[in-house]
């Protein structure tokens, strides 16, 4: 199974932990400005994904069980979902592979 991890600069970041194997990373560009980074990762074992809320000082760390993440059968399906999520009519939105 495959999952999508999200990080938004200055807001929060999601860290790769044991049980996840990153496959590809994409920057989400909104009118040329990076708004988020997405990582498609293989879920090789149930785990707790570390999400660090950077809006607080000190940052707040949350561990989210992977059972709560949306899962995809293939990396291509995960990428298709990302492309669907970033499309807003005729707005200038793009995924740029890192």
ChimeraX commands (.cxc) that place a marker at each C-alpha (Angstrom):
marker #1 position 0.00,0.00,0.00 radius 0.5
marker #1 position 1.04,3.60,-0.61 radius 0.5
marker #1 position 0.34,6.83,1.24 radius 0.5
marker #1 position 0.74,10.55,0.61 radius 0.5
marker #1 position 2.58,12.61,3.21 radius 0.5
marker #1 position 2.22,16.40,3.24 radius 0.5
marker #1 position 4.42,19.22,4.53 radius 0.5
marker #1 position 3.64,22.95,4.37 radius 0.5
marker #1 position 6.60,25.30,4.97 radius 0.5
marker #1 position 6.24,27.32,8.16 radius 0.5
marker #1 position 3.12,25.39,9.20 radius 0.5
marker #1 position 3.92,21.69,9.60 radius 0.5
marker #1 position 6.13,18.95,8.27 radius 0.5
marker #1 position 5.67,15.20,8.05 radius 0.5
marker #1 position 8.73,13.04,8.67 radius 0.5
marker #1 position 9.62,9.70,7.13 radius 0.5
marker #1 position 9.75,7.12,9.92 radius 0.5
marker #1 position 10.52,3.41,10.09 radius 0.5
marker #1 position 7.79,1.53,8.23 radius 0.5
marker #1 position 7.69,4.05,5.35 radius 0.5
marker #1 position 9.81,3.97,2.21 radius 0.5
marker #1 position 9.71,7.24,0.23 radius 0.5
marker #1 position 9.36,6.80,-3.54 radius 0.5
marker #1 position 8.85,10.28,-4.96 radius 0.5
marker #1 position 8.52,13.87,-3.76 radius 0.5
marker #1 position 6.66,16.74,-5.43 radius 0.5
marker #1 position 6.42,20.44,-4.77 radius 0.5
marker #1 position 2.92,21.87,-5.14 radius 0.5
marker #1 position 3.16,25.19,-6.99 radius 0.5
marker #1 position 0.33,27.71,-6.92 radius 0.5
marker #1 position 1.01,30.42,-9.48 radius 0.5
marker #1 position 4.69,29.51,-9.27 radius 0.5
marker #1 position 4.91,29.70,-5.47 radius 0.5
marker #1 position 5.64,26.52,-3.51 radius 0.5
marker #1 position 2.77,25.96,-1.10 radius 0.5
marker #1 position 3.42,22.35,-0.03 radius 0.5
marker #1 position 5.55,19.29,-0.55 radius 0.5
marker #1 position 4.04,15.86,-1.03 radius 0.5
marker #1 position 5.85,12.55,-0.64 radius 0.5
marker #1 position 4.45,9.31,-1.99 radius 0.5
marker #1 position 5.70,6.54,0.26 radius 0.5
marker #1 position 5.28,2.80,0.45 radius 0.5
marker #1 position 3.77,1.65,3.73 radius 0.5
marker #1 position 5.93,-1.39,4.46 radius 0.5
marker #1 position 4.67,-1.78,8.04 radius 0.5
marker #1 position 2.01,-0.16,10.19 radius 0.5
marker #1 position 3.64,2.76,11.96 radius 0.5
marker #1 position 3.04,6.15,13.54 radius 0.5
marker #1 position 3.77,9.05,11.23 radius 0.5
marker #1 position 5.46,12.00,12.92 radius 0.5
marker #1 position 3.85,15.38,12.15 radius 0.5
marker #1 position 5.63,18.43,13.56 radius 0.5
marker #1 position 3.51,21.56,13.96 radius 0.5
marker #1 position 6.01,24.36,13.28 radius 0.5
marker #1 position 3.57,27.17,14.05 radius 0.5
marker #1 position 4.34,26.82,17.78 radius 0.5
marker #1 position 7.50,27.53,19.74 radius 0.5
marker #1 position 8.63,24.99,20.64 radius 0.5
marker #1 position 7.14,22.92,17.81 radius 0.5
marker #1 position 4.46,20.38,18.76 radius 0.5
marker #1 position 5.07,16.76,17.73 radius 0.5
marker #1 position 2.11,14.51,16.94 radius 0.5
marker #1 position 2.30,10.83,16.02 radius 0.5
marker #1 position -0.55,9.74,13.76 radius 0.5
marker #1 position -1.15,5.99,13.35 radius 0.5
marker #1 position -0.84,5.00,9.69 radius 0.5
marker #1 position -4.22,3.27,9.87 radius 0.5
marker #1 position -5.79,6.77,9.65 radius 0.5
marker #1 position -4.03,7.65,6.37 radius 0.5
marker #1 position -5.71,7.19,3.02 radius 0.5
marker #1 position -4.06,4.29,1.22 radius 0.5
marker #1 position -3.60,3.60,-2.47 radius 0.5
marker #1 position -2.94,0.30,-4.24 radius 0.5
marker #1 position -0.18,1.71,-6.46 radius 0.5
marker #1 position 2.10,4.77,-6.50 radius 0.5
marker #1 position 0.41,5.80,-9.76 radius 0.5
marker #1 position -2.98,5.93,-8.04 radius 0.5
marker #1 position -1.50,8.08,-5.29 radius 0.5
marker #1 position -0.05,10.45,-7.91 radius 0.5
marker #1 position -3.39,10.57,-9.75 radius 0.5
marker #1 position -5.07,11.56,-6.47 radius 0.5
marker #1 position -2.49,14.33,-5.93 radius 0.5
marker #1 position -3.08,15.66,-9.43 radius 0.5
marker #1 position -6.82,15.64,-8.79 radius 0.5
marker #1 position -6.41,17.43,-5.45 radius 0.5
marker #1 position -4.34,20.29,-6.87 radius 0.5
marker #1 position -6.58,21.00,-9.87 radius 0.5
marker #1 position -8.85,24.03,-9.45 radius 0.5
marker #1 position -10.48,24.91,-12.75 radius 0.5
marker #1 position -8.17,27.16,-14.75 radius 0.5
marker #1 position -5.90,28.19,-11.88 radius 0.5
marker #1 position -2.14,27.88,-12.39 radius 0.5
marker #1 position -1.34,24.84,-10.24 radius 0.5
marker #1 position 1.44,22.31,-10.82 radius 0.5
marker #1 position 3.26,19.40,-9.27 radius 0.5
marker #1 position 7.03,19.63,-9.76 radius 0.5
marker #1 position 9.02,16.49,-9.10 radius 0.5
marker #1 position 11.87,17.02,-6.65 radius 0.5
marker link #1:1,2 radius 0.2
marker link #1:2,3 radius 0.2
marker link #1:3,4 radius 0.2
marker link #1:4,5 radius 0.2
marker link #1:5,6 radius 0.2
marker link #1:6,7 radius 0.2
marker link #1:7,8 radius 0.2
marker link #1:8,9 radius 0.2
marker link #1:9,10 radius 0.2
marker link #1:10,11 radius 0.2
marker link #1:11,12 radius 0.2
marker link #1:12,13 radius 0.2
marker link #1:13,14 radius 0.2
marker link #1:14,15 radius 0.2
marker link #1:15,16 radius 0.2
marker link #1:16,17 radius 0.2
marker link #1:17,18 radius 0.2
marker link #1:18,19 radius 0.2
marker link #1:19,20 radius 0.2
marker link #1:20,21 radius 0.2
marker link #1:21,22 radius 0.2
marker link #1:22,23 radius 0.2
marker link #1:23,24 radius 0.2
marker link #1:24,25 radius 0.2
marker link #1:25,26 radius 0.2
marker link #1:26,27 radius 0.2
marker link #1:27,28 radius 0.2
marker link #1:28,29 radius 0.2
marker link #1:29,30 radius 0.2
marker link #1:30,31 radius 0.2
marker link #1:31,32 radius 0.2
marker link #1:32,33 radius 0.2
marker link #1:33,34 radius 0.2
marker link #1:34,35 radius 0.2
marker link #1:35,36 radius 0.2
marker link #1:36,37 radius 0.2
marker link #1:37,38 radius 0.2
marker link #1:38,39 radius 0.2
marker link #1:39,40 radius 0.2
marker link #1:40,41 radius 0.2
marker link #1:41,42 radius 0.2
marker link #1:42,43 radius 0.2
marker link #1:43,44 radius 0.2
marker link #1:44,45 radius 0.2
marker link #1:45,46 radius 0.2
marker link #1:46,47 radius 0.2
marker link #1:47,48 radius 0.2
marker link #1:48,49 radius 0.2
marker link #1:49,50 radius 0.2
marker link #1:50,51 radius 0.2
marker link #1:51,52 radius 0.2
marker link #1:52,53 radius 0.2
marker link #1:53,54 radius 0.2
marker link #1:54,55 radius 0.2
marker link #1:55,56 radius 0.2
marker link #1:56,57 radius 0.2
marker link #1:57,58 radius 0.2
marker link #1:58,59 radius 0.2
marker link #1:59,60 radius 0.2
marker link #1:60,61 radius 0.2
marker link #1:61,62 radius 0.2
marker link #1:62,63 radius 0.2
marker link #1:63,64 radius 0.2
marker link #1:64,65 radius 0.2
marker link #1:65,66 radius 0.2
marker link #1:66,67 radius 0.2
marker link #1:67,68 radius 0.2
marker link #1:68,69 radius 0.2
marker link #1:69,70 radius 0.2
marker link #1:70,71 radius 0.2
marker link #1:71,72 radius 0.2
marker link #1:72,73 radius 0.2
marker link #1:73,74 radius 0.2
marker link #1:74,75 radius 0.2
marker link #1:75,76 radius 0.2
marker link #1:76,77 radius 0.2
marker link #1:77,78 radius 0.2
marker link #1:78,79 radius 0.2
marker link #1:79,80 radius 0.2
marker link #1:80,81 radius 0.2
marker link #1:81,82 radius 0.2
marker link #1:82,83 radius 0.2
marker link #1:83,84 radius 0.2
marker link #1:84,85 radius 0.2
marker link #1:85,86 radius 0.2
marker link #1:86,87 radius 0.2
marker link #1:87,88 radius 0.2
marker link #1:88,89 radius 0.2
marker link #1:89,90 radius 0.2
marker link #1:90,91 radius 0.2
marker link #1:91,92 radius 0.2
marker link #1:92,93 radius 0.2
marker link #1:93,94 radius 0.2
marker link #1:94,95 radius 0.2
marker link #1:95,96 radius 0.2
marker link #1:96,97 radius 0.2
marker link #1:97,98 radius 0.2
view
